[in-house]
Amino acid sequence: MPAIAQKQSVNTPPRFLCDEMLGRLCRYLRAAGYDALFARNGSSDAELLQQCKDEGRHFLTQDTLIREHKAARGIALILPRGNLDQLAAIVKEQFKLDWLNHAFTRCLVDNSTLMLADDTALARAPADALRPNEPLFCCPTCRRIYWRGSHYKRMHAKLVAWQTTRADRATLTAIQV
């Protein structure tokens, strides 16, 4: 188990910082309810690793040069080039992720924890999103509204598939720094 995970409580889910090459994986980690930040603005490797250390995050990257940084030890996981399904299987296995337990509790855009939509948010929701016995959620930061439409169904189906998939160790291997 990565060193940073040993510092966290057994019941604390892992937190992530994904490099600029892993935007889709970051989005799906958020969809699964994990606290996942996306590196932007060309931050240096040293800055990203320091942020991970300060915030108790795992750094997910495909940059093999990250292992040259002493600060990457116990923090960085170098993922191989592969499709999203393969990367998700590796991350699931490495961090013992549950793709469904807290699914759709975070904003896919800014990572905030979603809240039940209040009357103001409900007034802004599209008419086809308002369904009996189906709650709507709202991001308190960006005010985006979430409901169980076709986008939700596609993402949920992928999370369900990942929950039952194991990484094929023969073809792809991650490098724990």
N, C-alpha and C positions, 0 to 999 in steps of 0.2 A: 504494500500500500504506500502511496506517495507520502513523503514526510509531512507535508502540510496537512494532510488528512489526519495524521496521528495527533495533531494539535487540537483538532476540532472534537467536539463531543460526539459520542457514538450516534446520537439521535439527530445531529446537525447534518442536513444535506450538504453536499459539496457545492461550492461556489466557483464560478469560472470567469476567465477572461479569455476570449477567443481573438486570435489575431485577424488581420484584415482578409486573410485567405479563407476564413471559416465562417463567413456571414450567415450562410444557410444553416449550418450546424448550430450556431448561436441562436438563431430564431427558433429552431426546434427545441433546443434546451429550454428556452423561455416558455414555449408552448407546453412543455412537460412540467413547468412550474419551478424550474431551477433558476437561481440568481445567476444570470449570464450576461456579462458586459461584452461589448464589441469594441475592439481597438480601432480608433479612427484618428484622423489628423496627423498621421505619420509619426506617432510617438516612437521614441527609440526603444530598442529592446531593453536597455537598462531601466528606462522609465516604466515600462510595462511590468518587468519583473519586480521592481520596487513596489509598484501598486499592488501586485499579487501578494507580495510579502506583507505589506501593510494591512491589506483587507482580508487576508486568509483565503486567497483564491488560487485555483489551479490555472496555469497558463496553457492553453491548447493552441498549438501552432503546427505548421508544416515546414517551418524554417529550420533546416538541420544545423544551421550555424549557431542556433541558440545555445547549443551545448558548449560553446566556447566561453559562455558567461558563467562564472562561478556562482552567481546568484540564481541561476536556473536550477541548481541542484535541489531536488525535492519539490520543485514548484512546476517545472515545465514538462509537458508530455508532447513529444513530437509525433504527430500523426502522419501516416504515409499518404501519398497521393491515392485517391480512391473516390468512389462515388459516395453520395451522402449516406446510403444504406450501410455501406461498409464502415464508414467513419462512426456512425451511430452505434453499430454493433461493438466496435472497439471501445468506445467511450463507455458504453453500458457495462461491458465486462470489466474494464479498468476501475470504474468507480462504483460498481454495483448499483447502477441507476434503475429506478422504477419509472418508466416512461408514462405511467398512467395515474399514479397515486395522487399527484397534485396538478394534473393537467389543466391548462387554461385558467390559471390563477395569476398569471403575469402578463403585462402588456408586451406584445410582440415588438413594439416600436422602441419603447424606452425602458423596459424591464421593471417598471413599477408594479406593485401588487395591486391587482384589480379589486374594485369594490362593487357591491351591488348597486345597480343604477338607481339614482334618485329620480324624483319627478322631473327635474330639469333635464337630466340625461334622457329620460324616457320621451320627453317632448321633442328631442332632437333625433330620435331613432327613426329609421325608415319604417314605414307602415308594415312591410312584410316581415320585419324583425319582431314585431309585437305578436307573440303567440301565447295563448293561455298555458299556464303551468310551465313556462320556460323563462327563467329569469334572464335579464340582460345585465351585463357588467360594464363598468366604465373605468377608464384609467384616470386617476386623480391628477396626473401630471399633464398628459397631452389631451385628455378628455375624449379620446377615442372610445367608441361604443362597440362592445363585443356581444354577438349572439350566435346561436347554433345554426348558421346557414351553411351553404355549400363549401365555403372555405374551411370552416370548422370541421365539417364531415371529412374532407380530404385529409386534413392534418391529423385528425383523430384516427383515421384508418391507418395512416403511416405509423403513428405512435403505437397502436395496437400490434401492428406487424413487427415493430422493433422490440416490443415487450417479449415476444416469443422467439426472437432470433438470437443466435450466438455468433460471435466473430469466428471467421474461418482463419484459424491460426496459420494454416499452411500458406495462405496467399498474402495476408497483410499483417504487419507487426508494428506496433507503436514503440517508441523509444522513451522510456522514463529517464529523464535527466537527473 
